[in-house]
Structures are given as structure tokens and as C-alpha cells.
Amino acid sequence: MAENEFFAHTTAVVDEGCTIGKGTKIWHFSHIMSGCILGTSCNIGQNVVISPGVVLGNNVKVQNNVSIYEGVTCDDDVFLGPSMVFTNVINPRSAVNRRGQYSKTHVGKGASIGANATIVCGHDIGEFAFIGAGAVVTKTVPAFALLVGNPARQLGWMSEFGHRLNFDADNKAVCLESGQEYQLEAGKVTRTK
């Protein structure tokens, strides 16, 4: 990492061996551990922990008090809301060392995870999915899906711009903000225009 290509607040701890992209900002009391990779133009809020081996794409926004544990990867443009958390072991016990048994979790491009949500490890989040505040995700989430609750249940579908999609009789929908068009087929949403 070249000098002055990213900003780290004086209270942040950035371990040796990290790769941090140009324009990334790391704020108060955050800890970026060795071996993680942060893309360009990321924003890492206060009191964030990013564990070894974590990979964040470009323009990832991590709000305050987020824990991103080993085994997590996030594509570009992911939003991680305040105090949300990823787990990395299904059956943790203080007296049992389960290092090497971490389950992986991948978050797809443009997905948003709301404040205080918990993502149980081993369950990928599809691109542009939207996880509501406080949700507890215990299964894999399809692209564009809207999930809320504990355990999280799918309520519908979201556009790339973060608006609820209302599909017509032909299983077509249009985003109110962007005008982008979507198709629902066999339980999967794709953007058509």
C-alpha cells in the first residue's frame, strides 16, 4: 500500500500485510487485520473489525460497529448497515477450537444488509439483494430478493436502485426511479433493460 493512497484515522489500527485501495477511508477505532483486501473508494466506519482473509470489492460502504469475520467476501458496491454482523462458525464453543472450520459467505454486487442484521455463515447473498434491519439470514438469498425478520423470510424483490418491484401478470416489472425493466421467471429475477 502506497503512502497517502488511502486515509486511516489516527485511532484506527491497520496491520501489516493488508491491501487497501486508493481513496478508501478508515475511521475511528477500526481494526483492519493482516491479509485482508479492501478495494478502492471503500468507506469503513467507526469501530469496525475486518478479519484476516476478508475481501471487500470497490465502493463498499461499511457502517459503524460492523464485524466482518474470516471467510467473508463482498463484491463491489455492497452496503453493510450499522452493527450488522457476519458469523463464521455454525456451532461455536469457547472450549473447542474450530479454526480451519470457518464457513464462507459471499455477498454479491450491490447488495444491501440493514442495521443489526445477522448473516449466519455459509449462506451467500445474491447481487442486489436487500436484507432488512434486524433480519437473521439462515439460508442462501437469491439475487434481487427482499428479506426481513427472524428468521429472515422473503417478502418480494428489489430493483438495483433499491425499490420494491411489483410484477404484472406477465411477470414484468419496472423500477420507479431508474426505469430499469425486470423479468421474474422460475423464481429468479433478471434485469432485461
N, C-alpha and C positions, 0 to 999 in steps of 0.2 A: 504494500500500500504506500503510495507516494505521499509525501508531506503535503498538507493543505488540500488534498482532493476531496476529503470529507470533513465534517465537523463533529467533534465529540466534546460535550460539556466537560468542564474540569472535574466534575464529580463522577463522571462515567468511567468505567473500567473496561478497557479494550485489551484483551490478552494478545500476546504474540501469536502469529500464525493465522490470523483472520484475513479474509479477503473482503474489502469494503469498497463498494463502487463510488465513483465520482458523484458529488452532490448529495450524498447520504448524510443525514443529521441524526446524531445520537444524543439524547437529552439526559437530564439529571438522574443520577443514581442507577443508571442502567449498566448491565454487565454483559458484554459480548465475549463469549468464550472462544478459545483457540479452535481452529479447524472449521469455523462456520463461514459461510459465504453470504454476503449481503450485496445485492445488485446496486445499480445506480439510482439516485434520487429517491431512496427509501427514507422514511421518517420513523425513527424509533423513539417512542415517548418516554416518560419518566418511569423509573423503577421496573424496567423490562429486563428479563433474563432470556438470553438466546444461547442455547447449549451447543456443545461441540457437534459438528456434522450437520447442523441445520443449514438449509439453503433457502434464501429468500430471493425472488426474482427482482426485476426493476420496478420502481414506483410502488413498493409495498408499504402500506401505512399500518404501523403497529402502535396502538394507543397505550395509555398508561397502565401499568400493573399487569402486563401480559407475560405469561411464561410459555416459551416455545422450547420444548424438550427434544432431545436427540431422537432422530427418526422422522422429523417433520420437514417437508419441503413445500414451498409456496411458489407458484408461478407469478408472472408479472401482474401488477395492479390489484393484488389481494388487499382487503381491508380487514384488520383484526381489531375488534372493538375493545373498549376498556375492560380490564380484568377478566378477559376470556382466557381459557387455558386448554392446552393440549395435554393428554396423558401419554405415557409411552409403555406402560406395563398394565396388563389386564388384571393381574392378581398380586398386587404389591403386598409385601410383608417386610417389616423393619428387620427381622432376624434372618431373612432369606435374600441373598444377593442374586438379583435377576439381570445383572448387566449382561449384555450379549443376547438377551431375550426381548429387546425392545421391538415393539411393533411399529411399522412405518405408517405414516399418514401423509397423503398428498392433497394439497389444496390447489384447485385449478384456477386458471387465469380469470381475473375479475371477480372472484367470489368474495362475498362479504359475510363476516361472522360477527354477530351482535355482542353487546356488552354482557359480561358474566356468563357467556355460553361455555359449555364444556364439550370438547371433542374427544370421545373415547377412542384410544389408539386403534389403528388397523382399519379405520373407516375413512375412505377418501371422500373429498368434497369436490363435486364436479364444477366445471367452469361456469362462472356467473351465477352459481347457486347463492341463495340468500338464507342465512341462518339467523332466526330472530333472537333477541336479547333473552338470556337466561335458558336457552334451549340446551338440552343434553342429547347430543348426537350419538346414537348407539348402532347406527348402520350406515352403509355407504349412501352418499347423496348424489342423485343424478344431476347433470348439467341443467342449469336454469331453475332448479327446484326451489320452492319456498318451504322451509321447515320451521316449526315453532313448538314449544312445550317440552315437558319432561315426562317420559321420553319424547324426543322430537318426532313430530308427525308432519307429513307433507300436506300443506293446505292448497297448493297450487303451483304456479310458475311465475318467474320474474324475467323481465327484459334485461338486456345488457346495461340499460340506464337505471335499473332498479325500480321499475314499475310493475305492478301485478298485471299479468296477461290474462285477458278474457277471450277464450277461444270460441269461435262461432260454430255453426253446425257442420262446416267443412273442416273443422279443426285448424282454423287460421286465426291469427291474432296480430294486432298492430300495437306497438309501443306508443303511448300517448305523447311522450316527449320527443322521441327521435324519429318516429315514423317507420322504424325498422319493422319488417314483417317476419312472422314466425309460423312454423308448422308443428303440430303435435301429431306424432304417428308412432304407434306401438309403444306408448309410454315414454317417448323421448321427444324433446323439443329441439328443433334446429332453426337457425336464422336463415331465412330464404332471400331476404333483400335488405 
